[in-house]
Amino acid sequence: MSGTSEGGARAETVEPLGVELLPTGHPGVDAGLARLDALDGVPAEAHVAVYEDVHQRLADTLAALDQE
């Protein structure tokens, strides 16, 4: 999974986890969770922006439910 490149720096191979996301039946939640597909095969340092986006989408969906 990881090794050492020239100069002694670690080179990591990112492998997709292949986690299947099941539909929740709520379009707003499903759209937010679909963003998690963008993480498959991406280095961990790139995950933060996607997690923040998903969190915001889910928070907006919950806020909209409170307004109904």
N, CA, C and O atoms as a printed pandas DataFrame, in Angstrom:
     atom_number atom_name residue_name chain_id  residue_number  x_coord  y_coord  z_coord
0              1         N          MET        A               1    0.805   -1.187    0.000
1              2        CA          MET        A               1    0.000    0.000    0.000
2              3         C          MET        A               1    0.850    1.254    0.000
3              4         O          MET        A               1    0.533    2.210   -0.708
4              5         N          SER        A               2    1.910    1.274    0.768
5              6        CA          SER        A               2    2.784    2.438    0.747
6              7         C          SER        A               2    4.219    1.974    0.627
7              8         O          SER        A               2    4.547    0.820    0.907
8              9         N          GLY        A               3    5.054    2.881    0.212
9             10        CA          GLY        A               3    6.458    2.555    0.041
10            11         C          GLY        A               3    7.274    3.808    0.221
11            12         O          GLY        A               3    6.780    4.826    0.706
12            13         N          THR        A               4    8.506    3.726   -0.168
13            14        CA          THR        A               4    9.388    4.876   -0.048
14            15         C          THR        A               4    9.855    5.270   -1.434
15            16         O          THR        A               4   10.321    4.430   -2.205
16            17         N          SER        A               5    9.729    6.555   -1.747
17            18        CA          SER        A               5   10.178    7.053   -3.040
18            19         C          SER        A               5   11.603    7.555   -2.899
19            20         O          SER        A               5   12.192    7.493   -1.819
20            21         N          GLU        A               6   12.157    8.056   -4.006
21            22        CA          GLU        A               6   13.510    8.597   -3.955
22            23         C          GLU        A               6   13.559    9.732   -2.945
23            24         O          GLU        A               6   12.614   10.514   -2.852
24            25         N          GLY        A               7   14.612    9.832   -2.210
25            26        CA          GLY        A               7   14.748   10.876   -1.207
26            27         C          GLY        A               7   14.170   10.484    0.136
27            28         O          GLY        A               7   14.199   11.282    1.073
28            29         N          GLY        A               8   13.641    9.267    0.256
29            30        CA          GLY        A               8   13.134    8.786    1.525
30            31         C          GLY        A               8   11.708    9.184    1.846
31            32         O          GLY        A               8   11.204    8.802    2.901
32            33         N          ALA        A               9   11.039    9.929    0.992
33            34        CA          ALA        A               9    9.652   10.327    1.254
34            35         C          ALA        A               9    8.726    9.143    1.003
35            36         O          ALA        A               9    8.945    8.345    0.092
36            37         N          ARG        A              10    7.696    9.048    1.821
37            38        CA          ARG        A              10    6.737    7.953    1.659
38            39         C          ARG        A              10    5.808    8.251    0.489
39            40         O          ARG        A              10    5.257    9.346    0.384
40            41         N          ALA        A              11    5.644    7.274   -0.380
41            42        CA          ALA        A              11    4.693    7.376   -1.482
42            43         C          ALA        A              11    3.542    6.436   -1.164
43            44         O          ALA        A              11    3.752    5.240   -0.965
44            45         N          GLU        A              12    2.333    6.966   -1.117
45            46        CA          GLU        A              12    1.185    6.143   -0.768
46            47         C          GLU        A              12    0.287    5.946   -1.974
47            48         O          GLU        A              12    0.043    6.867   -2.755
48            49         N          THR        A              13   -0.195    4.729   -2.103
49            50        CA          THR        A              13   -1.155    4.412   -3.136
50            51         C          THR        A              13   -2.533    4.462   -2.502
51            52         O          THR        A              13   -2.785    3.800   -1.495
52            53         N          VAL        A              14   -3.419    5.241   -3.088
53            54        CA          VAL        A              14   -4.775    5.357   -2.560
54            55         C          VAL        A              14   -5.638    4.317   -3.244
55            56         O          VAL        A              14   -5.731    4.275   -4.471
56            57         N          GLU        A              15   -6.265    3.482   -2.439
57            58        CA          GLU        A              15   -7.131    2.439   -2.972
58            59         C          GLU        A              15   -8.576    2.757   -2.626
59            60         O          GLU        A              15   -8.868    3.121   -1.487
60            61         N          PRO        A              16   -9.492    2.625   -3.591
61            62        CA          PRO        A              16  -10.900    2.884   -3.304
62            63         C          PRO        A              16  -11.444    1.886   -2.289
63            64         O          PRO        A              16  -11.099    0.705   -2.316
64            65         N          LEU        A              17  -12.297    2.375   -1.397
65            66        CA          LEU        A              17  -12.906    1.501   -0.399
66            67         C          LEU        A              17  -14.102    0.750   -0.968
67            68         O          LEU        A              17  -14.420   -0.353   -0.523
68            69         N          GLY        A              18  -14.758    1.350   -1.948
69            70        CA          GLY        A              18  -15.899    0.687   -2.575
70            71         C          GLY        A              18  -17.100    0.545   -1.653
71            72         O          GLY        A              18  -17.827   -0.445   -1.736
72            73         N          VAL        A              19  -17.320    1.526   -0.768
73            74        CA          VAL        A              19  -18.459    1.484    0.145
74            75         C          VAL        A              19  -19.719    1.867   -0.621
75            76         O          VAL        A              19  -19.769    2.907   -1.277
76            77         N          GLU        A              20  -20.730    1.019   -0.530
77            78        CA          GLU        A              20  -21.992    1.286   -1.217
78            79         C          GLU        A              20  -22.886    2.128   -0.318
79            80         O          GLU        A              20  -23.129    1.775    0.836
80            81         N          LEU        A              21  -23.377    3.248   -0.855
81            82        CA          LEU        A              21  -24.303    4.101   -0.122
82            83         C          LEU        A              21  -25.721    3.761   -0.560
83            84         O          LEU        A              21  -26.056    3.848   -1.741
84            85         N          LEU        A              22  -26.536    3.379    0.391
85            86        CA          LEU        A              22  -27.918    3.023    0.091
86            87         C          LEU        A              22  -28.793    4.267    0.125
87            88         O          LEU        A              22  -28.580    5.152    0.954
88            89         N          PRO        A              23  -29.781    4.345   -0.773
89            90        CA          PRO        A              23  -30.675    5.502   -0.783
90            91         C          PRO        A              23  -31.486    5.586    0.514
91            92         O          PRO        A              23  -31.910    4.571    1.067
92            93         N          THR        A              24  -31.687    6.812    0.979
93            94        CA          THR        A              24  -32.473    7.028    2.195
94            95         C          THR        A              24  -33.936    7.268    1.885
95            96         O          THR        A              24  -34.795    7.130    2.756
96            97         N          GLY        A              25  -34.221    7.631    0.632
97            98        CA          GLY        A              25  -35.585    7.965    0.254
98            99         C          GLY        A              25  -35.864    9.456    0.340
99           100         O          GLY        A              25  -36.937    9.907   -0.061
100          101         N          HIS        A              26  -34.926   10.220    0.851
101          102        CA          HIS        A              26  -35.074   11.677    0.917
102          103         C          HIS        A              26  -34.092   12.283   -0.085
103          104         O          HIS        A              26  -32.879   12.143    0.070
104          105         N          PRO        A              27  -34.618   12.957   -1.116
105          106        CA          PRO        A              27  -33.744   13.464   -2.186
106          107         C          PRO        A              27  -32.608   14.366   -1.700
107          108         O          PRO        A              27  -31.488   14.255   -2.200
108          109         N          GLY        A              28  -32.867   15.251   -0.746
109          110        CA          GLY        A              28  -31.826   16.147   -0.252
110          111         C          GLY        A              28  -30.708   15.406    0.457
111          112         O          GLY        A              28  -29.532   15.727    0.284
112          113         N          VAL        A              29  -31.077   14.419    1.252
113          114        CA          VAL        A              29  -30.084   13.616    1.970
114          115         C          VAL        A              29  -29.294   12.763    0.986
115          116         O          VAL        A              29  -28.069   12.670    1.075
116          117         N          ASP        A              30  -30.001   12.143    0.048
117          118        CA          ASP        A              30  -29.326   11.296   -0.943
118          119         C          ASP        A              30  -28.340   12.103   -1.787
119          120         O          ASP        A              30  -27.252   11.623   -2.103
120          121         N          ALA        A              31  -28.721   13.331   -2.151
121          122        CA          ALA        A              31  -27.825   14.183   -2.944
122          123         C          ALA        A              31  -26.572   14.537   -2.140
123          124         O          ALA        A              31  -25.464   14.542   -2.677
124          125         N          GLY        A              32  -26.753   14.828   -0.867
125          126        CA          GLY        A              32  -25.603   15.142   -0.019
126          127         C          GLY        A              32  -24.679   13.953    0.136
127          128         O          GLY        A              32  -23.462   14.076   -0.010
128          129         N          LEU        A              33  -25.259   12.802    0.431
129          130        CA          LEU        A              33  -24.447   11.601    0.626
130          131         C          LEU        A              33  -23.757   11.159   -0.666
131          132         O          LEU        A              33  -22.689   10.547   -0.625
132          133         N          ALA        A              34  -24.366   11.468   -1.806
133          134        CA          ALA        A              34  -23.754   11.101   -3.092
134          135         C          ALA        A              34  -22.392   11.773   -3.264
135          136         O          ALA        A              34  -21.532   11.259   -3.980
136          137         N          ARG        A              35  -22.195   12.916   -2.611
137          138        CA          ARG        A              35  -20.900   13.600   -2.679
138          139         C          ARG        A              35  -19.781   12.752   -2.086
139          140         O          ARG        A              35  -18.615   12.934   -2.436
140          141         N          LEU        A              36  -20.125   11.826   -1.189
141          142        CA          LEU        A              36  -19.100   10.974   -0.578
142          143         C          LEU        A              36  -18.441   10.058   -1.610
143          144         O          LEU        A              36  -17.330    9.575   -1.393
144          145         N          ASP        A              37  -19.129    9.817   -2.736
145          146        CA          ASP        A              37  -18.525    9.020   -3.807
146          147         C          ASP        A              37  -17.253    9.675   -4.333
147          148         O          ASP        A              37  -16.369    8.997   -4.857
148          149         N          ALA        A              38  -17.165   10.991   -4.192
149          150        CA          ALA        A              38  -15.986   11.721   -4.672
150          151         C          ALA        A              38  -14.735   11.371   -3.875
151          152         O          ALA        A              38  -13.622   11.664   -4.312
152          153         N          LEU        A              39  -14.905   10.746   -2.709
153          154        CA          LEU        A              39  -13.761   10.439   -1.850
154          155         C          LEU        A              39  -13.031    9.166   -2.249
155          156         O          LEU        A              39  -11.864    8.985   -1.901
156          157         N          ASP        A              40  -13.697    8.296   -2.967
157          158        CA          ASP        A              40  -13.100    7.008   -3.310
158          159         C          ASP        A              40  -11.844    7.211   -4.149
159          160         O          ASP        A              40  -11.904    7.762   -5.248
160          161         N          GLY        A              41  -10.728    6.770   -3.635
161          162        CA          GLY        A              41   -9.468    6.856   -4.361
162          163         C          GLY        A              41   -8.755    8.184   -4.229
163          164         O          GLY        A              41   -7.757    8.423   -4.908
164          165         N          VAL        A              42   -9.259    9.061   -3.354
165          166        CA          VAL        A              42   -8.666   10.386   -3.173
166          167         C          VAL        A              42   -7.861   10.396   -1.873
167          168         O          VAL        A              42   -8.314    9.830   -0.878
168          169         N          PRO        A              43   -6.691   11.018   -1.850
169          170        CA          PRO        A              43   -5.905   11.084   -0.614
170          171         C          PRO        A              43   -6.690   11.754    0.517
171          172         O          PRO        A              43   -7.519   12.630    0.269
172          173         N          ALA        A              44   -6.428   11.344    1.740
173          174        CA          ALA        A              44   -7.177   11.814    2.909
174          175         C          ALA        A              44   -7.170   13.332    3.058
175          176         O          ALA        A              44   -8.163   13.912    3.497
176          177         N          GLU        A              45   -6.075   13.977    2.703
177          178        CA          GLU        A              45   -6.025   15.435    2.877
178          179         C          GLU        A              45   -7.049   16.168    2.012
179          180         O          GLU        A              45   -7.370   17.323    2.292
180          181         N          ALA        A              46   -7.559   15.531    0.984
181          182        CA          ALA        A              46   -8.575   16.140    0.128
182          183         C          ALA        A              46   -9.993   15.878    0.638
183          184         O          ALA        A              46  -10.952   16.412    0.081
184          185         N          HIS        A              47  -10.139   15.078    1.671
185          186        CA          HIS        A              47  -11.461   14.704    2.170
186          187         C          HIS        A              47  -12.164   15.834    2.913
187          188         O          HIS        A              47  -13.394   15.899    2.903
188          189         N          VAL        A              48  -11.422   16.713    3.550
189          190        CA          VAL        A              48  -12.019   17.734    4.411
190          191         C          VAL        A              48  -13.048   18.576    3.665
191          192         O          VAL        A              48  -14.153   18.783    4.167
192          193         N          ALA        A              49  -12.710   19.057    2.492
193          194        CA          ALA        A              49  -13.632   19.910    1.737
194          195         C          ALA        A              49  -14.922   19.167    1.399
195          196         O          ALA        A              49  -16.006   19.747    1.450
196          197         N          VAL        A              50  -14.808   17.899    1.058
197          198        CA          VAL        A              50  -16.000   17.115    0.726
198          199         C          VAL        A              50  -16.839   16.889    1.976
199          200         O          VAL        A              50  -18.061   17.032    1.931
200          201         N          TYR        A              51  -16.201   16.537    3.098
201          202        CA          TYR        A              51  -16.942   16.343    4.353
202          203         C          TYR        A              51  -17.666   17.624    4.763
203          204         O          TYR        A              51  -18.813   17.574    5.207
204          205         N          GLU        A              52  -17.004   18.765    4.616
205          206        CA          GLU        A              52  -17.640   20.036    4.967
206          207         C          GLU        A              52  -18.841   20.308    4.073
207          208         O          GLU        A              52  -19.872   20.785    4.546
208          209         N          ASP        A              53  -18.715   20.007    2.786
209          210        CA          ASP        A              53  -19.824   20.200    1.855
210          211         C          ASP        A              53  -20.995   19.289    2.214
211          212         O          ASP        A              53  -22.141   19.738    2.238
212          213         N          VAL        A              54  -20.724   18.024    2.490
213          214        CA          VAL        A              54  -21.784   17.079    2.859
214          215         C          VAL        A              54  -22.443   17.532    4.157
215          216         O          VAL        A              54  -23.669   17.510    4.269
216          217         N          HIS        A              55  -21.648   17.938    5.130
217          218        CA          HIS        A              55  -22.201   18.413    6.399
218          219         C          HIS        A              55  -23.132   19.599    6.175
219          220         O          HIS        A              55  -24.223   19.646    6.744
220          221         N          GLN        A              56  -22.712   20.554    5.354
221          222        CA          GLN        A              56  -23.536   21.733    5.083
222          223         C          GLN        A              56  -24.834   21.346    4.385
223          224         O          GLN        A              56  -25.899   21.864    4.722
224          225         N          ARG        A              57  -24.752   20.442    3.417
225          226        CA          ARG        A              57  -25.961   19.999    2.708
226          227         C          ARG        A              57  -26.941   19.322    3.658
227          228         O          ARG        A              57  -28.145   19.568    3.591
228          229         N          LEU        A              58  -26.428   18.468    4.546
229          230        CA          LEU        A              58  -27.304   17.783    5.498
230          231         C          LEU        A              58  -27.885   18.768    6.511
231          232         O          LEU        A              58  -29.053   18.651    6.884
232          233         N          ALA        A              59  -27.089   19.728    6.956
233          234        CA          ALA        A              59  -27.589   20.752    7.883
234          235         C          ALA        A              59  -28.684   21.585    7.220
235          236         O          ALA        A              59  -29.691   21.898    7.854
236          237         N          ASP        A              60  -28.495   21.945    5.952
237          238        CA          ASP        A              60  -29.512   22.700    5.217
238          239         C          ASP        A              60  -30.797   21.894    5.075
239          240         O          ASP        A              60  -31.894   22.441    5.189
240          241         N          THR        A              61  -30.662   20.597    4.826
241          242        CA          THR        A              61  -31.834   19.728    4.698
242          243         C          THR        A              61  -32.597   19.671    6.015
243          244         O          THR        A              61  -33.825   19.752    6.024
244          245         N          LEU        A              62  -31.881   19.534    7.124
245          246        CA          LEU        A              62  -32.535   19.519    8.439
246          247         C          LEU        A              62  -33.204   20.856    8.743
247          248         O          LEU        A              62  -34.311   20.886    9.281
248          249         N          ALA        A              63  -32.551   21.946    8.408
249          250        CA          ALA        A              63  -33.125   23.270    8.645
250          251         C          ALA        A              63  -34.404   23.459    7.836
251          252         O          ALA        A              63  -35.365   24.058    8.319
252          253         N          ALA        A              64  -34.415   22.950    6.612
253          254        CA          ALA        A              64  -35.609   23.054    5.772
254          255         C          ALA        A              64  -36.767   22.258    6.374
255          256         O          ALA        A              64  -37.921   22.672    6.266
256          257         N          LEU        A              65  -36.473   21.130    7.001
257          258        CA          LEU        A              65  -37.523   20.338    7.648
258          259         C          LEU        A              65  -38.128   21.102    8.819
259          260         O          LEU        A              65  -39.332   21.017    9.061
260          261         N          ASP        A              66  -37.304   21.846    9.544
261          262        CA          ASP        A              66  -37.795   22.644   10.669
262          263         C          ASP        A              66  -38.727   23.755   10.209
263          264         O          ASP        A              66  -39.590   24.193   10.970
264          265         N          GLN        A              67  -38.563   24.215    8.971
265          266        CA          GLN        A              67  -39.379   25.310    8.449
266          267         C          GLN        A              67  -40.705   24.830    7.880
267          268         O          GLN        A              67  -41.589   25.639    7.600
268          269         N          GLU        A              68  -40.851   23.531    7.707
269          270        CA          GLU        A              68  -42.095   22.989    7.130
270          271         C          GLU        A              68  -43.186   22.942    8.157
271          272         O          GLU        A              68  -44.301   22.516    7.855
